[in-house]
Amino acid sequence: MMSTRLLTVTEAESRLSEIRQKIDAAAQKCGRSPLDIKLLAVSKTFPTQMIATYLGLGQLDFGESYIQEARDKASELAGNPIKPIWHFIGHLQSNKAKYAAHFVDVLHSLDSMSLASELNLRAAALGKKIKVYLQVNVSGENTKSGMKPDELPGFLDQLSGLPSLTPEGLMTMPPFNPDPEVSRPHFAALRDLRDKYAPQLPGLSMGMSGDFMVAIEEGATIVRVGTALFGQRD
Ligand SMILES: *Cc1c(COP(=O)(O)O)cnc(C)c1O
């Protein structure tokens, strides 16, 4: 399932600078500082060697979706001189929290209280804190994971009793559509939910290869870009 084609350092460098330029342009367009927008390189299904290439180019944040694959990559890179920051963006079952706690720095897909409690316990046992984004299903599409918007206030309340989890903000993933403008209202809805229920939380994890510029215009603080950096997934 690993994609085989490796990018050369030069190719990787030019993709990275192209994305960074687009981030700058989108930020400029709406009067935001590009420094407030983080690029998360979504490396799922791509070989560890590609992560090492991007690490060497100064890209530190990587996103993975499958726990076993993520664990393998984290252990392969454990001795790397530059340490990656691991973000987990896929659905995580509570019974896998024990694995995630060991290496995940930021979880973008927190969507159940049982996962939150389990992760909190595991992180506490390791003496670490894990940053979390609450995944919200703003579109109401029932195939997507994420909590309902009206579950947010109660969830945030309960999270305050879990000291090893540090809430950073909200995350969403709109239904796929090739037209980025179709995603815009979903991004705006997530920002409105943040402003309404969690104004103290700075983070909005939204936007992917096809729509990150629109997401930035709607307030994204971290964009999750896979294909545009690594190529097409099989
Ligand atoms: C795969 C994935 C991405 C990256 O998608 P691209 O279209 O390849 O940029 C972003 N977010 C989540 C949650 C993903 O699963």
The ligand as an SDF file (V2000), in Angstrom:
LIG
                    3D

 15 15  0  0  0  0  0  0  0  0999 V2000
   -5.5910   12.3690    3.7750 C   0  0  0  0  0  0  0  0  0  0  0  0
   -6.0670   13.4920    4.6170 C   0  0  0  0  0  0  0  0  0  0  0  0
   -5.6880   14.8220    4.3240 C   0  0  0  0  0  0  0  0  0  0  0  0
   -4.8280   15.2050    3.1270 C   0  0  0  0  0  0  0  0  0  0  0  0
   -5.5630   15.1590    1.9430 O   0  0  0  0  0  0  0  0  0  0  0  0
   -4.9320   15.6500    0.5500 P   0  0  0  0  0  0  0  0  0  0  0  0
   -6.1230   15.8680   -0.3000 O   0  0  0  0  0  0  0  0  0  0  0  0
   -4.0440   14.5550    0.0740 O   0  0  0  0  0  0  0  0  0  0  0  0
   -4.1750   16.8990    0.8120 O   0  0  0  0  0  0  0  0  0  0  0  0
   -6.1270   15.8160    5.1850 C   0  0  0  0  0  0  0  0  0  0  0  0
   -6.9000   15.5410    6.2600 N   0  0  0  0  0  0  0  0  0  0  0  0
   -7.2870   14.2930    6.5680 C   0  0  0  0  0  0  0  0  0  0  0  0
   -8.1420   14.0690    7.7550 C   0  0  0  0  0  0  0  0  0  0  0  0
   -6.8990   13.2320    5.7510 C   0  0  0  0  0  0  0  0  0  0  0  0
   -7.3090   11.9920    6.0510 O   0  0  0  0  0  0  0  0  0  0  0  0
  1  2  1  0
  2  3  1  0
  2 14  2  0
  3  4  1  0
  3 10  2  0
  4  5  1  0
  5  6  1  0
  6  7  2  0
  6  8  1  0
  6  9  1  0
 10 11  1  0
 11 12  2  0
 12 13  1  0
 12 14  1  0
 14 15  1  0
M  END
$$$$
